[in-house]
Each structure stands twice: as C-alpha cells, then as structure tokens.
Amino acid sequence: MTSDPVFVRRVEEFLFHEARLLDDREFESWMALFADDGIYWIPATPGQTDPLGEVSIAYEDRQLLDVRVRRLRHPENYADQPSARTRRVIGNVMLQQGENAAIIARSNFTLAEIQNDEQRWFAGDYVHTLLPAGESFRISLKRVNLLNCDAPMGGIVIPF
C-alpha cells in the first residue's frame, strides 16, 4: 500500500492540506485533523527519543492544542501582533507501514515566517503517524524535527 502511487498521492495531499490550513491560519480546522489522542511534538535535541523524560520544545495533546489555538485567537495575544504570516514547502515525502494500519509519513519542510519587519526561516523534517479515516487520515502523532532545535530561536507562536 505504501508504494501504491495513488495512495502516496493521497497522503501527500493530506500533508499539503495540513500545511495550507496552518498558512491560512485555520487553526481550528488544523486541530480537527488530529485523532482524539493525537500528539504534537517538537523535540529539543536532535534524535530525541523521550518526550516526557527530556525537555521538549512542545509536547501537546488535544487539550493543550486547544489552549494553543484559543491563545492564538485571543485579541490580547501580543506575541502575535501583528499576526505572523507563514508559508510552508513540503517535499521528499516517504511512506512506511506502521503498526495497526498506521502509516508513517516522513517529509522535509521549510517554513518562512514574517512578522513586523522580521523574517525567520525554519527547516527540518516532519514525521506524521497517520491513521486511516475513511478517504482521509487522522494525525496520531506529528513530530517536528527542527534542524536548529537545540539553538536559541526566540518565541514560537505559530505551530509548525
């Protein structure tokens, strides 16, 4: 299944759709892509294997994602004033079969973020664990491996 070109394209379109939701600031729709027990994780060190026993940049379940989204929407969220604008480019999507019908999708990304007159660039790879859900998928785990995860980078307001 992971080598079927039609299936691979469906996964790519899902990843592109997720990126578009984030770039268009449709955070509630982005959050809805996650499974009920879905996790969003940004490790703080390269190759980190333990999100709970080591410090992470972010390790959020659905409840914390909801807090993040509500904070982004709050009119007094000064960290996002003026609102940051982003664009993501995703490529090199590779799939492998996970456990219990899950699909592991690895992809590279670059992200440009503009806020005020400051531009920041991020790069790394995503590791999505996707669960089939009808004709689409649900995110069981989204791991964001930033190339500079162990370097000072300032506040992170918009999800990767």
C-alpha positions as CSV (number, residue, x, y, z in Angstrom):
1,M,0.0,0.0,0.0
2,T,2.8,2.5,0.9
3,S,4.2,2.1,-2.6
4,D,0.9,2.5,-4.5
5,P,1.2,5.8,-6.3
6,V,-2.4,6.7,-5.8
7,F,-2.1,6.1,-2.1
8,V,1.1,8.0,-1.8
9,R,-0.6,11.0,-3.6
10,R,-3.5,10.8,-1.1
11,V,-1.0,11.1,1.8
12,E,0.9,13.9,0.1
13,E,-2.4,15.8,-0.5
14,F,-3.2,15.4,3.2
15,L,0.1,16.8,4.2
16,F,-0.2,19.7,1.8
17,H,-3.8,20.4,3.1
18,E,-2.5,20.5,6.7
19,A,0.2,23.0,5.6
20,R,-2.4,25.1,3.9
21,L,-4.6,25.2,6.9
22,L,-1.7,26.4,9.1
23,D,-0.6,29.0,6.5
24,D,-4.2,30.3,6.2
25,R,-4.5,30.4,10.0
26,E,-7.3,28.0,10.0
27,F,-6.1,26.6,13.4
28,E,-9.4,25.0,14.5
29,S,-9.5,23.0,11.2
30,W,-5.9,22.1,11.7
31,M,-6.6,20.8,15.2
32,A,-9.5,18.8,13.9
33,L,-7.1,16.7,11.8
34,F,-5.7,15.2,15.0
35,A,-7.1,11.9,16.4
36,D,-8.7,12.3,19.8
37,D,-5.5,11.0,21.4
38,G,-3.2,12.8,18.9
39,I,0.1,14.4,20.0
40,Y,2.1,17.3,18.6
41,W,5.8,17.0,19.5
42,I,8.8,19.2,18.8
43,P,11.9,17.7,20.3
44,A,14.5,20.0,21.8
45,T,17.6,17.9,20.8
46,P,18.5,16.1,17.6
47,G,17.4,12.4,17.7
48,Q,15.5,12.8,21.0
49,T,13.6,9.7,21.8
50,D,11.8,10.5,25.1
51,P,9.3,13.4,25.0
52,L,8.5,13.1,28.7
53,G,11.8,12.3,30.4
54,E,13.6,15.1,28.5
55,V,12.8,18.7,27.8
56,S,10.9,19.3,24.6
57,I,10.1,22.5,22.8
58,A,6.5,21.3,22.7
59,Y,4.7,18.1,23.6
60,E,0.9,18.7,23.4
61,D,-2.2,16.6,23.4
62,R,-5.6,17.7,22.1
63,Q,-6.3,19.7,25.3
64,L,-3.0,21.7,25.0
65,L,-3.5,22.2,21.3
66,D,-6.9,23.7,22.1
67,V,-5.3,26.0,24.6
68,R,-2.7,27.0,21.9
69,V,-5.4,27.7,19.3
70,R,-7.6,29.7,21.7
71,R,-4.5,31.7,22.8
72,L,-3.7,32.4,19.1
73,R,-7.3,33.7,18.6
74,H,-7.3,35.9,21.8
75,P,-7.3,39.6,20.9
76,E,-4.7,40.4,23.5
77,N,-2.2,37.8,22.3
78,Y,0.6,40.3,21.9
79,A,3.1,37.7,20.8
80,D,1.1,37.5,17.5
81,Q,0.7,41.2,16.9
82,P,0.7,41.9,14.1
83,S,-0.3,38.4,13.0
84,A,2.5,36.4,11.7
85,R,2.3,35.2,8.1
86,T,3.7,31.9,7.1
87,R,4.4,29.7,4.0
88,R,5.4,26.1,4.1
89,V,7.0,24.0,1.4
90,I,6.9,20.2,1.9
91,G,8.7,17.7,-0.2
92,N,10.6,14.4,-0.2
93,V,7.5,12.5,1.2
94,M,8.4,8.9,2.0
95,L,6.0,6.4,3.5
96,Q,6.3,3.3,5.5
97,Q,3.8,0.9,7.1
98,G,3.4,1.4,10.8
99,E,1.6,-0.7,13.4
100,N,-2.1,-1.4,13.4
101,A,-2.8,0.1,9.9
102,A,-0.9,3.3,10.7
103,I,1.1,5.0,8.0
104,I,4.4,6.8,8.9
105,A,4.9,9.7,6.5
106,R,8.3,11.4,6.6
107,S,8.8,14.7,4.7
108,N,11.1,17.6,4.6
109,F,9.9,21.2,5.2
110,T,10.9,24.8,5.0
111,L,8.9,27.4,6.7
112,A,9.1,31.2,6.2
113,E,7.6,33.4,8.9
114,I,7.1,37.1,8.6
115,Q,6.1,39.3,11.5
116,N,6.6,43.0,11.7
117,D,9.7,43.6,9.6
118,E,11.3,40.4,10.7
119,Q,11.6,37.3,8.6
120,R,12.6,33.9,10.1
121,W,13.3,30.6,8.4
122,F,12.9,27.2,9.8
123,A,13.8,23.8,8.2
124,G,13.6,20.2,9.3
125,D,11.5,17.2,8.8
126,Y,8.1,16.1,9.8
127,V,7.2,12.6,10.9
128,H,3.5,12.1,10.8
129,T,1.9,8.9,12.1
130,L,-1.4,8.8,10.3
131,L,-4.4,6.6,10.9
132,P,-6.8,5.9,8.0
133,A,-10.2,7.6,8.5
134,G,-12.5,6.9,5.6
135,E,-10.9,8.5,2.5
136,S,-8.6,10.7,4.6
137,F,-6.4,10.4,7.7
138,R,-6.2,11.5,11.3
139,I,-2.9,12.5,12.9
140,S,-1.9,10.2,15.7
141,L,1.5,11.9,16.1
142,K,3.1,14.9,14.4
143,R,6.8,15.1,15.3
144,V,8.6,18.2,14.1
145,N,12.4,17.7,13.9
146,L,13.8,21.2,13.6
147,L,17.3,21.4,12.2
148,N,18.1,24.1,14.8
149,C,16.1,22.6,17.6
150,D,19.0,23.0,20.1
151,A,19.8,26.6,19.2
152,P,18.2,29.8,20.5
153,M,15.3,30.7,18.3
154,G,13.0,33.1,20.1
155,G,9.3,32.7,20.7
156,I,7.4,30.2,18.6
157,V,3.8,31.4,18.1
158,I,2.5,29.6,15.0
159,P,2.6,25.8,15.0
160,F,5.0,24.2,12.6
